[in-house]
Amino acid sequence: MARIINGTELSEVIRAEIAAEAAAFHAETGVRPGLATVLVGDDPASQVYVRMKGKAAKEAGFYSREIVLPKTAQEEELLGVVAGLNADPDIHGILVQLPLPAHIDSAKVIRLIDPAKDVDGFHPNNVGRLAIGDPDVLAPCTPAGIVEMLLRSGYDPAGRRVVVVGRSAIVGRPVALLLLRSGKGGNATVTVAHSRTRDLGAVTREAEILIAAVGSPELIKRDMVTPGVVVIDVGVNRVEDPSRPRGYRLVGDVAFDEVAEVAEAITPVPGGVGPMTITMLLRNTLEAARRIVATSGMAG
């Protein structure tokens, strides 16, 4: 039976490290890392995510500001909020919770965020820096969390055959770029597969490390992996289950029970990659604060 890579436990360890580093940074500079989250509308899932991010920031000793606009807010109002945060010396990280209401151009909003405060790693400047292998870029949080999980679990991707199933701009593409980079957490041989890949099983069976990030419930079956594979399951999907109080249960993109019988290690859903995403958001915010203070002479 596979070893379980527990993202919740890993996150607790890393968040304790971040809190200690933030305290030392504050003692040295008088500055607390500042994270601002912006939510437009009342989507329940987005509300939960924003609350979790704010709570984690406060627990790490950060300054946290949560801004909530009504779903009727116009694009210009949101752009004004972002511009204000760009200019605010107390804020080092800006996160605009996606998705935004349909009448707001998400790309326009993301482009306005100061790249130095883009702790989500979605600004085109940062995407480009990631693509060219810049080791100092603030990487998107979920991909960065995946790489951190592999390293801390003893599965250095260097030299290994990694198959990424999924090509989204949020997970699939950036995690492939991180794994290809020269340096720590990189140097892997990476294949990106997706919904149009012919004979997906033939591709996934080549993986020493398999990262499933396609958003299809239990797509990856036992016959699609090679024994001894390390599986990182990014998917979070609701499937109907009348036996559960809420009428559904959460599953990943991997058929956990059957794949766990042959894998060397696997992440659960929930409790796997999810907690690492917020943890990497905290790390990015701390790093952004360090760089902004160093370049602006704001210490003290």
C-alpha positions as CSV (number, residue, x, y, z in Angstrom):
1,M,0.0,0.0,0.0
2,A,1.3,3.4,-0.9
3,R,2.8,5.9,1.5
4,I,0.5,8.8,2.1
5,I,2.0,12.3,1.4
6,N,0.1,14.3,3.9
7,G,-0.2,17.9,2.8
8,T,-1.8,19.1,6.0
9,E,1.1,17.8,8.1
10,L,3.7,19.2,5.7
11,S,1.9,22.6,5.7
12,E,2.0,22.8,9.5
13,V,5.8,22.3,9.5
14,I,6.4,24.9,6.7
15,R,4.0,27.5,8.2
16,A,5.8,27.3,11.5
17,E,9.1,28.0,9.6
18,I,7.4,30.9,7.8
19,A,6.1,32.3,11.1
20,A,9.5,32.2,12.6
21,E,11.1,33.9,9.6
22,A,8.4,36.6,9.6
23,A,9.0,37.3,13.3
24,A,12.7,37.6,12.7
25,F,12.1,39.9,9.7
26,H,9.8,42.1,11.8
27,A,12.3,42.3,14.6
28,E,15.0,43.3,12.1
29,T,13.0,45.8,10.0
30,G,9.9,46.8,12.0
31,V,7.8,45.6,9.0
32,R,5.2,42.9,9.0
33,P,4.6,41.1,5.7
34,G,1.3,42.4,4.5
35,L,-1.2,40.4,2.4
36,A,-4.3,41.9,0.9
37,T,-7.1,39.6,-0.5
38,V,-9.8,41.1,-2.7
39,L,-13.1,39.3,-3.2
40,V,-15.8,40.5,-5.5
41,G,-19.3,39.0,-4.9
42,D,-20.6,36.4,-2.6
43,D,-19.6,33.0,-4.1
44,P,-19.5,30.6,-1.1
45,A,-16.4,28.7,-2.2
46,S,-14.5,32.0,-2.8
47,Q,-15.6,33.3,0.6
48,V,-14.2,30.2,2.3
49,Y,-10.9,30.5,0.4
50,V,-10.5,34.1,1.3
51,R,-11.2,33.5,5.0
52,M,-8.7,30.6,5.0
53,K,-6.0,32.8,3.5
54,G,-6.6,35.7,5.8
55,K,-6.6,33.4,8.9
56,A,-3.4,31.7,7.8
57,A,-1.7,35.1,7.3
58,K,-2.6,36.3,10.7
59,E,-1.5,33.0,12.3
60,A,1.9,33.5,10.6
61,G,2.2,37.0,12.1
62,F,1.4,38.8,8.9
63,Y,-0.7,41.9,8.5
64,S,-3.8,40.8,6.7
65,R,-6.4,43.0,5.0
66,E,-9.5,41.5,3.4
67,I,-11.5,43.7,1.0
68,V,-14.9,42.6,-0.2
69,L,-16.8,44.3,-3.0
70,P,-20.4,43.5,-4.0
71,K,-20.9,41.4,-7.1
72,T,-22.4,44.5,-8.8
73,A,-19.1,46.4,-8.4
74,Q,-17.9,47.8,-11.7
75,E,-14.5,47.1,-13.2
76,E,-13.2,50.6,-12.6
77,E,-13.9,50.3,-8.9
78,L,-11.9,47.1,-8.7
79,L,-9.1,48.6,-10.7
80,G,-9.0,51.5,-8.3
81,V,-8.8,49.1,-5.3
82,V,-5.8,47.3,-6.9
83,A,-4.1,50.6,-7.8
84,G,-4.5,51.7,-4.1
85,L,-2.9,48.4,-2.9
86,N,-0.1,48.8,-5.4
87,A,0.8,52.1,-3.7
88,D,0.2,51.0,-0.1
89,P,3.5,50.5,1.7
90,D,1.9,48.1,4.3
91,I,0.9,45.7,1.5
92,H,3.5,43.4,0.0
93,G,1.2,40.8,-1.6
94,I,-2.0,41.2,-3.5
95,L,-4.4,38.4,-4.3
96,V,-7.6,39.0,-6.3
97,Q,-9.8,36.0,-5.8
98,L,-10.9,34.3,-9.0
99,P,-13.2,33.9,-10.7
100,L,-14.5,37.4,-11.0
101,P,-18.0,38.3,-12.1
102,A,-18.5,38.1,-15.9
103,H,-18.7,41.8,-16.5
104,I,-15.1,42.3,-15.2
105,D,-12.1,41.6,-17.4
106,S,-9.9,39.3,-15.2
107,A,-6.9,39.6,-17.4
108,K,-7.0,43.5,-17.2
109,V,-7.2,43.3,-13.4
110,I,-4.3,40.9,-13.1
111,R,-2.2,43.0,-15.5
112,L,-2.7,46.0,-13.2
113,I,-1.2,44.2,-10.1
114,D,2.3,45.3,-9.4
115,P,4.4,42.3,-10.5
116,A,6.5,42.6,-7.3
117,K,3.3,42.1,-5.2
118,D,1.8,39.4,-7.5
119,V,2.0,36.6,-4.9
120,D,-0.3,34.4,-7.1
121,G,2.3,34.4,-9.9
122,F,-0.3,35.2,-12.6
123,H,0.9,38.6,-13.9
124,P,2.2,38.2,-17.5
125,N,5.7,39.5,-16.4
126,N,5.9,36.7,-13.8
127,V,4.5,34.1,-16.2
128,G,7.2,35.1,-18.7
129,R,9.9,35.0,-16.1
130,L,8.8,31.5,-15.1
131,A,8.8,30.4,-18.8
132,I,12.5,31.5,-19.3
133,G,13.5,29.7,-16.1
134,D,14.1,32.7,-13.9
135,P,15.0,31.2,-10.4
136,D,13.9,34.3,-8.5
137,V,10.3,34.6,-9.9
138,L,7.4,34.3,-7.4
139,A,5.9,31.1,-8.7
140,P,2.2,30.2,-8.7
141,C,1.2,28.8,-5.4
142,T,-0.2,25.4,-6.3
143,P,2.7,24.4,-8.6
144,A,5.2,25.6,-6.0
145,G,3.4,23.6,-3.4
146,I,3.6,20.4,-5.5
147,V,7.4,20.8,-6.0
148,E,7.8,21.5,-2.3
149,M,5.8,18.3,-1.4
150,L,8.0,16.2,-3.7
151,L,11.2,17.6,-2.2
152,R,10.2,17.3,1.4
153,S,8.9,13.8,0.9
154,G,12.2,12.6,-0.6
155,Y,11.1,12.5,-4.2
156,D,13.5,15.0,-5.9
157,P,12.2,15.3,-9.5
158,A,15.8,15.7,-10.8
159,G,16.4,13.2,-13.6
160,R,13.0,11.6,-13.2
161,R,10.3,11.1,-15.8
162,V,7.4,13.3,-14.8
163,V,4.0,13.2,-16.6
164,V,1.6,16.1,-15.9
165,V,-2.0,15.5,-16.9
166,G,-3.6,18.9,-17.5
167,R,-2.4,22.0,-19.3
168,S,-4.2,24.8,-17.4
169,A,-2.4,28.2,-16.9
170,I,-3.0,27.8,-13.1
171,V,-1.4,24.3,-12.5
172,G,-0.5,22.2,-15.5
173,R,1.7,24.5,-17.5
174,P,3.4,26.3,-14.6
175,V,4.3,23.1,-12.7
176,A,5.8,21.7,-15.9
177,L,7.9,24.8,-16.2
178,L,9.0,24.6,-12.6
179,L,10.0,21.0,-13.0
180,L,12.0,21.8,-16.1
181,R,14.0,24.6,-14.5
182,S,17.7,24.2,-13.7
183,G,18.2,24.0,-10.0
184,K,16.4,22.8,-6.9
185,G,13.1,21.1,-7.6
186,G,13.8,21.0,-11.3
187,N,15.8,19.1,-13.9
188,A,13.0,16.6,-14.5
189,T,12.1,15.2,-17.9
190,V,8.5,16.4,-18.3
191,T,5.6,15.3,-20.5
192,V,2.4,17.3,-20.5
193,A,-0.7,15.3,-21.4
194,H,-4.3,16.6,-21.7
195,S,-7.8,15.9,-22.9
196,R,-6.7,15.5,-26.5
197,T,-3.8,13.1,-25.8
198,R,-4.2,9.8,-27.7
199,D,-4.0,6.7,-25.5
200,L,-3.5,8.6,-22.3
201,G,-2.8,5.4,-20.3
202,A,0.3,4.7,-22.5
203,V,1.7,8.1,-21.6
204,T,0.9,8.0,-17.9
205,R,2.5,4.5,-17.5
206,E,5.8,6.1,-18.5
207,A,5.7,8.3,-15.3
208,E,7.9,7.9,-12.3
209,I,6.1,10.9,-10.9
210,L,2.5,11.5,-12.1
211,I,0.8,14.9,-11.5
212,A,-2.9,14.8,-12.2
213,A,-4.5,18.2,-12.6
214,V,-7.2,17.9,-15.2
215,G,-10.4,18.2,-13.2
216,S,-11.9,14.9,-14.1
217,P,-13.1,12.7,-11.2
218,E,-11.0,9.5,-10.8
219,L,-9.8,9.7,-14.4
220,I,-6.5,7.9,-13.6
221,K,-7.1,4.2,-12.9
222,R,-4.8,1.5,-11.7
223,D,-4.1,0.2,-15.2
224,M,-2.9,3.7,-16.2
225,V,0.1,3.7,-13.8
226,T,3.3,1.7,-13.4
227,P,3.9,0.1,-10.0
228,G,6.2,2.3,-7.8
229,V,4.9,5.6,-9.2
230,V,4.7,8.7,-7.0
231,V,1.3,10.3,-7.5
232,I,0.4,14.0,-6.8
233,D,-3.4,14.4,-7.2
234,V,-4.4,18.1,-7.7
235,G,-8.0,17.4,-8.6
236,V,-10.9,18.3,-6.3
237,N,-14.2,17.1,-7.7
238,R,-17.6,16.7,-6.2
239,V,-19.4,13.4,-6.9
240,E,-22.9,12.5,-5.8
241,D,-23.0,10.3,-2.7
242,P,-26.5,9.9,-1.1
243,S,-24.8,8.2,1.9
244,R,-23.1,11.5,2.9
245,P,-24.9,14.2,4.9
246,R,-24.2,16.8,2.1
247,G,-25.2,14.4,-0.6
248,Y,-21.7,14.4,-2.2
249,R,-18.1,13.6,-1.5
250,L,-14.8,15.0,-2.7
251,V,-12.6,12.9,-5.0
252,G,-9.4,13.6,-6.9
253,D,-8.5,13.0,-10.5
254,V,-7.0,9.7,-9.4
255,A,-9.0,6.6,-8.3
256,F,-7.3,6.7,-5.0
257,D,-8.1,3.2,-3.5
258,E,-7.0,1.3,-6.6
259,V,-4.0,3.4,-7.5
260,A,-2.7,3.4,-3.9
261,E,-2.4,-0.4,-4.1
262,V,0.5,-0.1,-6.6
263,A,1.9,3.4,-6.1
264,E,4.9,4.0,-3.9
265,A,3.4,7.3,-2.6
266,I,0.2,9.3,-3.2
267,T,-1.5,12.4,-2.0
268,P,-5.0,12.2,-0.6
269,V,-8.0,14.4,-1.6
270,P,-8.7,16.3,0.5
271,G,-5.7,16.9,2.7
272,G,-3.0,16.7,0.0
273,V,-2.1,19.6,-2.3
274,G,-4.8,22.0,-1.1
275,P,-3.2,23.0,2.2
276,M,0.2,23.5,0.4
277,T,-1.3,26.2,-1.9
278,I,-2.1,28.6,1.0
279,T,1.3,27.8,2.6
280,M,3.1,28.8,-0.6
281,L,1.0,32.0,-0.7
282,L,2.5,32.9,2.7
283,R,6.0,32.1,1.5
284,N,5.6,34.3,-1.6
285,T,4.2,37.2,0.5
286,L,7.2,37.0,2.9
287,E,9.6,36.9,0.0
288,A,7.9,39.8,-1.6
289,A,8.1,41.8,1.6
290,R,11.8,41.1,1.9
291,R,12.5,42.3,-1.7
292,I,10.3,45.4,-1.4
293,V,12.0,46.4,1.9
294,A,15.4,45.7,0.5
295,T,14.9,47.9,-2.6
296,S,13.0,50.7,-1.0
297,G,14.9,51.2,2.2
298,M,11.7,51.0,4.2
299,A,13.2,49.1,7.2
300,G,12.6,50.6,10.6
